[in-house]
Amino acid sequence: MATITCGSCNKSHSTVNEVKLCFTQNNNFVAETTKAPAKVVKKAAAPEAKGYTGIKTFETREEAEEFVQNTPNSKLKKDCKVKESRVWDEQTESYKTVKVKTYTVVIY
């Protein structure tokens, strides 16, 4: 039969429970903990400050460019947003796809 060398009395014991009992009797016993290890919590990143004071949208590029010329500290974004939607056309009695472009101007 296998034996376990005890770290408390340096003798051999036949079971783990005998080793635990020996540690307890010699006041060398360290209580087992069943707690889960502490979780690492990451600190939340600071929100980025926006470098602008407002946003204005236009349906045509010409209107957006005119606004930029008349408003100091404003800039037209390079890309435009395209939104497609289906609309019921009563003349043809069918749905048709309508694209709406939106141009965004950022005011600093």
N, C-alpha and C positions, 0 to 999 in steps of 0.2 A: 504494500500500500504506500502511496506517495505521502510525503510529509512536507510541511511548510516550516521554514526556519523563521522563528519569531524575531522581530526587530527589537522587542522590549526585553526579553530574557535571554536571547540568543540560543534557545533550545528549539527542538522540533515539535510541532503540533500536527495532528492529523487532519484538522478541519480549519476552515477560515473562522468559524465561530469561536473556536478555542483561542486562536490568535487574538481576536477582538477582545475576548474575556481577559486574556493575559494583559493586554494593553490597559484595559479598564482597571484591573486590580492593582497594577503598578503605577497608576495615574499618568500613564504615557499616552492615553487614548485621546485622539483628536476626533472630535465629533464630525460625522459625515454631513455634508451640506447637500441638500437636494434643490437648491436654488439654481435657476438658469443663469448663465453668465450675463453680465450687464450688457445692454444693447448700446451701441454707439449711435448717438444722435448727431446728425450733421447740422451745423448752424445754417439758418436760412440766409440766402443771399440778399443783400440790400437791393431794394428796387431801383432800377435805373431811372434817373431823372430825364424827363423828356426835354429836348432842347428847343421846343417850339411852344407857342401859346395857343395855336388853333389850327383847324383843318377846315377847308372849304371845298366842296365838290361842284363840278360843272358838267353839263351834258355835252358841250362842244369844246374842242381844243381852242378855238378862237376866243370864246368867252373866258377861258382859264388864262390864256396868254394876256388878254386885255386887263384882267384883274391883277396879274403879276406886274404889269407895267405901271399900273396906277397905285399899287400898294407896296410901300417899301418893306424890306425884310420878308419877302415872300418868295417861294420857289415852286415851280411846277414839277411834280414827280415825273420821272421818265416813263413809267408804265401806266397804262390806263386799265381799269377794270372793265371786263365785258360780262354782262349778265344776260343770259338767254332765258326767255320765258315763253310759254305757249299761251296764245290768246285766241279766243273764239272769234272768228270772222263771220259776221252775219250775212254778208253778201255771198260768200262762197259756201257758207254753212259747213265750215271745217276749221280745224285748228291751224294756226300758222305760228311759226317761230319768229319772235321779235328779239333782236339784239339791242341792248342798251349799253352804250359806253359811258363810263364815268371817269372824268379827269380830276385829279386831286391836287390841290394847292396847299402847301404847308406855310403857315405864317409863323415867323420866328420872333 
